[in-house]
Amino acid sequence: MSDSTLRQYALPLLCDMAHASRNSREQLRAHGGLDVYLSLLEDNIWSVTSLDSIAVCLAHDNENRKVEQALLKKDAIQKLVKFFQCCPEQHFLHILEPFLKIITKSSRINTTLAVNGLTPLLILRLDHPDAIARLNLLKLIKAVYEHHPRPKQLIVENDLPQKLKNLIEERRGEERWTEFWGPSFG
């Protein structure tokens, strides 16, 4: 975590360890690797890679659920939500898949993230210009809805029906534009 010149060599190895063996992930967890990954969410260069490493560690979590327990801590949840909120636009498309892996792997993390500020952030980004981003956001919202402790409240408080209707209407307008002018003008 220091500003050593070796950092540029150490961090790729550290992040790749999550993709290695079960023993590597266990050693990472036992020696604070998850905390390092969570701290790297604040680093513009390493944030996406560290989020992916977190998702991989959680995906391979064993029956003891130690990774899940660590990610359920208040500090970890706040870092994840803050990262989603403050993620630079150039990285936004790349964080959606790891977030989807995280919330589909653990219903407890899903619910905790949802009730601690992630839900309105997901809905706020539904107007993203990229179709793949919108699709992944809809998948995230669906996953949050399926595990939310009060799904009807989630729908009402976030005016979800109207937001989805607006999204559909906007896309229909774009389709009409493309049909009229052709794909080269869309």
Phi, psi and chi 1 to 4 in degrees:
 res  aa     phi    psi   chi1   chi2   chi3   chi4
   1 MET       -   -5.6  -65.3  -50.1  -63.8      -
   2 SER   -77.3  176.4   70.3      -      -      -
   3 ASP   -92.7   26.7  -72.3  -28.9      -      -
   4 SER   -61.9  151.5  166.5      -      -      -
   5 THR   -67.6  -17.7   56.1      -      -      -
   6 LEU   -77.1  -12.6  -64.6  176.6      -      -
   7 ARG   -53.9  -42.0  178.3 -177.6  167.6  106.2
   8 GLN   -64.0  -19.9   65.0 -177.6  -18.2      -
   9 TYR   -98.2  -33.8  -56.8  107.8      -      -
  10 ALA   -74.3  -41.8      -      -      -      -
  11 LEU   -64.9  -41.6  -70.3 -179.5      -      -
  12 PRO   -60.6  -39.3  -21.0   28.9      -      -
  13 LEU   -65.6  -43.6  -67.0  172.2      -      -
  14 LEU   -61.5  -44.2 -174.7   65.8      -      -
  15 CYS   -70.4  -34.1  -70.3      -      -      -
  16 ASP   -70.2  -23.7  -76.6  -14.9      -      -
  17 MET   -60.6  -28.4  -73.1  178.3   70.5      -
  18 ALA   -64.9  -27.4      -      -      -      -
  19 HIS   -90.0   -3.1  -62.4  -89.8      -      -
  20 ALA   -83.5 -132.8      -      -      -      -
  21 SER   -89.3  168.9   67.5      -      -      -
  22 ARG   -60.1  -39.3 -179.7 -178.4   55.8   81.5
  23 ASN   -63.2  -40.9 -173.7   41.5      -      -
  24 SER   -60.9  -45.0  -64.0      -      -      -
  25 ARG   -65.4  -38.1  -74.6 -174.8  -65.1  -82.9
  26 GLU   -64.9  -41.2 -172.1   59.3   34.5      -
  27 GLN   -64.9  -41.0  -69.4  -61.4  -43.5      -
  28 LEU   -57.8  -49.4  -86.8  170.6      -      -
  29 ARG   -62.7  -43.7 -169.5 -155.2   48.6   76.0
  30 ALA   -66.6  -25.5      -      -      -      -
  31 HIS  -113.1   26.3  -65.6   94.5      -      -
  32 GLY    81.8   18.2      -      -      -      -
  33 GLY   -60.7  -39.6      -      -      -      -
  34 LEU   -63.6  -38.0  -82.6  173.9      -      -
  35 ASP   -64.0  -37.9  -67.8  -28.8      -      -
  36 VAL   -65.0  -45.7  172.6      -      -      -
  37 TYR   -58.7  -43.1  -68.1  154.0      -      -
  38 LEU   -65.0  -37.8  -72.6  164.8      -      -
  39 SER   -66.9  -34.8  -64.4      -      -      -
  40 LEU   -69.6  -12.6  -72.7  172.6      -      -
  41 LEU   -62.2  -21.1  -67.7  176.7      -      -
  42 GLU   -88.0   -5.9  -63.7  174.8    5.9      -
  43 ASP   -95.5  117.1 -174.8  -53.7      -      -
  44 ASN   -57.3  -33.7 -165.8   29.7      -      -
  45 ILE   -79.2  -39.3  -64.2  170.3      -      -
  46 TRP  -104.0   -0.6  -66.6  102.1      -      -
  47 SER   -61.1  -46.8   58.3      -      -      -
  48 VAL   -67.6  -41.8  175.1      -      -      -
  49 THR   -63.6  -41.0  -53.9      -      -      -
  50 SER   -69.8  -36.4   65.1      -      -      -
  51 LEU   -62.7  -42.1 -179.4   66.9      -      -
  52 ASP   -62.6  -39.6 -175.3   58.3      -      -
  53 SER   -64.3  -38.6  -64.2      -      -      -
  54 ILE   -61.3  -45.6  -68.5  167.8      -      -
  55 ALA   -62.0  -40.4      -      -      -      -
  56 VAL   -66.4  -44.1  168.5      -      -      -
  57 CYS   -59.3  -43.1  -73.7      -      -      -
  58 LEU   -67.6  -39.7 -179.0   62.9      -      -
  59 ALA   -61.2  -30.2      -      -      -      -
  60 HIS  -102.8   13.3  -66.0  -75.0      -      -
  61 ASP   -61.4  137.4 -157.4    9.5      -      -
  62 ASN   -88.5 -171.2   60.6   22.9      -      -
  63 GLU   -64.7  -17.2   61.4  -81.7  -11.4      -
  64 ASN   -75.4  -18.2  -64.4  -27.5      -      -
  65 ARG    53.5   41.9  -62.1  179.0 -176.6 -126.7
  66 LYS   -71.4  -34.1  -68.2 -179.6  179.5  177.3
  67 VAL   -67.6  -45.5  174.5      -      -      -
  68 GLU   -58.5  -44.6 -178.7 -173.8   55.9      -
  69 GLN   -60.3  -41.8  -70.2  172.2   15.8      -
  70 ALA   -66.3  -37.9      -      -      -      -
  71 LEU   -76.6  -16.8  -67.2  176.2      -      -
  72 LEU   -82.7   -8.1  -77.7  167.3      -      -
  73 LYS   -64.9  146.1  -68.2  179.8 -179.6  173.3
  74 LYS   -53.9  -43.8 -174.9  176.1 -177.8  177.0
  75 ASP   -62.1  -42.0 -174.4   48.4      -      -
  76 ALA   -65.8  -43.6      -      -      -      -
  77 ILE   -62.0  -44.6  -67.7  -65.0      -      -
  78 GLN   -62.0  -39.6  -72.3  174.2  -19.2      -
  79 LYS   -65.9  -39.8  -74.7 -179.5  179.1 -179.0
  80 LEU   -66.2  -45.3  -72.3  165.6      -      -
  81 VAL   -65.2  -44.6  171.3      -      -      -
  82 LYS   -61.4  -40.3 -178.6 -179.0  177.2 -169.5
  83 PHE   -62.0  -44.8  173.9   62.1      -      -
  84 PHE   -60.9  -42.7 -171.0   92.5      -      -
  85 GLN   -65.8  -40.6 -178.6  178.3   19.8      -
  86 CYS  -102.1    7.1  -59.7      -      -      -
  87 CYS   -60.5  128.0 -180.0      -      -      -
  88 PRO   -61.5  147.4  -16.7   25.9      -      -
  89 GLU   -56.1  -37.0 -170.6   58.1   38.4      -
  90 GLN   -67.2  -18.3   74.4  -97.9   24.1      -
  91 HIS  -101.8  -11.9  -62.8  -44.2      -      -
  92 PHE   -56.4  -45.7 -173.8   69.7      -      -
  93 LEU   -59.9  -30.7  -70.5  173.3      -      -
  94 HIS   -84.2  -12.0  -54.3  -70.3      -      -
  95 ILE   -94.5  -13.9   70.2  165.2      -      -
  96 LEU   -67.5  -44.3  -63.0  175.4      -      -
  97 GLU   -61.8  -49.0  -75.9  -69.7  -27.2      -
  98 PRO   -60.5  -39.0  -24.4   32.9      -      -
  99 PHE   -63.0  -39.9  -97.8  103.0      -      -
 100 LEU   -63.9  -40.6 -171.1   57.6      -      -
 101 LYS   -61.4  -42.4  -72.9  177.6 -171.2  174.6
 102 ILE   -65.1  -49.3  -70.3  167.8      -      -
 103 ILE   -78.5  -18.6   68.9  168.5      -      -
 104 THR   -86.7  -22.1   55.4      -      -      -
 105 LYS   -77.2  -36.9  173.4   63.4  178.9  171.1
 106 SER  -129.1  111.9  168.0      -      -      -
 107 SER   -67.0  -29.1   60.1      -      -      -
 108 ARG   -68.5  -44.1  -68.5  174.1   60.4 -156.5
 109 ILE   -66.4  -40.6  -66.4  173.2      -      -
 110 ASN   -53.6  -54.8  177.2  -24.9      -      -
 111 THR   -63.5  -41.6  -58.0      -      -      -
 112 THR   -65.8  -42.6  -54.1      -      -      -
 113 LEU   -63.0  -43.1  -75.4  168.9      -      -
 114 ALA   -60.9  -44.0      -      -      -      -
 115 VAL   -84.6   -2.9  -61.0      -      -      -
 116 ASN  -112.3   27.2  -78.4  -75.3      -      -
 117 GLY   111.5   -7.2      -      -      -      -
 118 LEU   -72.7  -36.9 -175.7   63.3      -      -
 119 THR   -56.0  -53.3  -56.4      -      -      -
 120 PRO   -63.7  -28.6    8.9  -15.1      -      -
 121 LEU   -68.3  -38.7  -63.0  173.8      -      -
 122 LEU   -62.9  -47.0  -67.4  170.8      -      -
 123 ILE   -67.2  -37.1  -66.0  167.6      -      -
 124 LEU   -60.7  -33.4 -172.3   64.3      -      -
 125 ARG   -85.7    0.9  -69.4  -68.4 -161.8  116.1
 126 LEU   -60.3  -17.0  -85.7  176.3      -      -
 127 ASP   -88.4   13.0   63.4   -9.6      -      -
 128 HIS   -57.6  138.2 -162.7  -80.5      -      -
 129 PRO   -69.1  -21.2   19.8  -27.9      -      -
 130 ASP   -85.9  127.1 -173.9  -86.3      -      -
 131 ALA   -64.0  -38.3      -      -      -      -
 132 ILE   -65.8  -39.0  -59.6  -62.0      -      -
 133 ALA   -62.2  -45.5      -      -      -      -
 134 ARG   -61.5  -41.7  -71.7 -170.1  -53.7  -89.0
 135 LEU   -61.6  -46.1  176.8   63.1      -      -
 136 ASN   -66.5  -35.3  -76.2  -31.5      -      -
 137 LEU   -63.8  -41.2  -74.7  163.1      -      -
 138 LEU   -64.2  -37.8  -72.2  169.9      -      -
 139 LYS   -63.7  -42.1  -72.1  177.8 -177.0  178.3
 140 LEU   -63.1  -45.0  -76.9  159.0      -      -
 141 ILE   -62.8  -41.1  -68.3  167.5      -      -
 142 LYS   -61.9  -44.9 -179.8  179.0 -176.3 -110.4
 143 ALA   -62.4  -41.1      -      -      -      -
 144 VAL   -63.2  -45.7  165.9      -      -      -
 145 TYR   -58.1  -44.3  170.2   79.7      -      -
 146 GLU   -63.8  -25.2  -70.7  171.9  -14.3      -
 147 HIS  -114.3    3.3  -64.8  -76.6      -      -
 148 HIS   -68.3  138.7 -159.6  -83.5      -      -
 149 PRO   -66.9  -25.1   18.1  -25.3      -      -
 150 ARG  -135.5   75.1  -65.0  170.9  -53.9  -78.1
 151 PRO   -60.9  -36.9   15.8  -23.8      -      -
 152 LYS   -66.3  -39.3  -70.6 -179.4 -177.9  176.4
 153 GLN   -63.7  -40.1 -176.7  178.4  -12.0      -
 154 LEU   -57.1  -43.7  170.2  113.0      -      -
 155 ILE   -66.0  -47.8  -69.3  170.6      -      -
 156 VAL   -69.2  -49.3  172.9      -      -      -
 157 GLU   -62.2  -30.0  -76.2 -178.2   -5.4      -
 158 ASN  -102.2    7.4  -66.9  -73.1      -      -
 159 ASP    48.5   43.8 -164.7   22.9      -      -
 160 LEU   -61.3  -41.9 -155.1   47.6      -      -
 161 PRO   -58.5  -42.7  -24.6   33.4      -      -
 162 GLN   -67.8  -40.1 -173.5   59.7   46.2      -
 163 LYS   -63.8  -40.6  -62.9 -128.5  170.7   50.8
 164 LEU   -69.0  -38.3  -67.0  174.2      -      -
 165 LYS   -63.1  -43.0 -176.3  178.0  176.0 -174.6
 166 ASN   -61.9  -40.6  -67.4  -14.1      -      -
 167 LEU   -62.0  -43.7 -173.8   63.3      -      -
 168 ILE   -64.2  -45.1  -68.3  166.7      -      -
 169 GLU   -63.4  -41.1  -69.9  -57.7  -42.4      -
 170 GLU   -61.4  -42.3  -72.8  172.4   20.0      -
 171 ARG   -68.6  -36.7  -60.3  -51.4  149.7 -139.3
 172 ARG   -63.7  -40.2  -77.3 -172.1 -175.3  150.8
 173 GLY   -62.4  -40.1      -      -      -      -
 174 GLU   -65.7  -39.2  -71.6  174.6    8.6      -
 175 GLU   -64.2  -41.0  -72.1  172.5   11.0      -
 176 ARG   -64.0  -40.1  -72.4 -172.3 -163.0  110.4
 177 TRP   -59.8  -47.2  171.9  -95.0      -      -
 178 THR   -66.1  -39.3  -55.5      -      -      -
 179 GLU   -63.7  -40.4  -74.0  172.7   14.6      -
 180 PHE   -70.8  -49.8 -177.6   75.1      -      -
 181 TRP   -94.3  -16.0  -69.4  103.8      -      -
 182 GLY    94.5  163.0      -      -      -      -
 183 PRO   -65.4  -24.7   11.5  -16.1      -      -
 184 SER   -69.6  -20.0   61.1      -      -      -
 185 PHE   -99.3   -8.8  -72.1   97.4      -      -
 186 GLY   -78.0      -      -      -      -      -
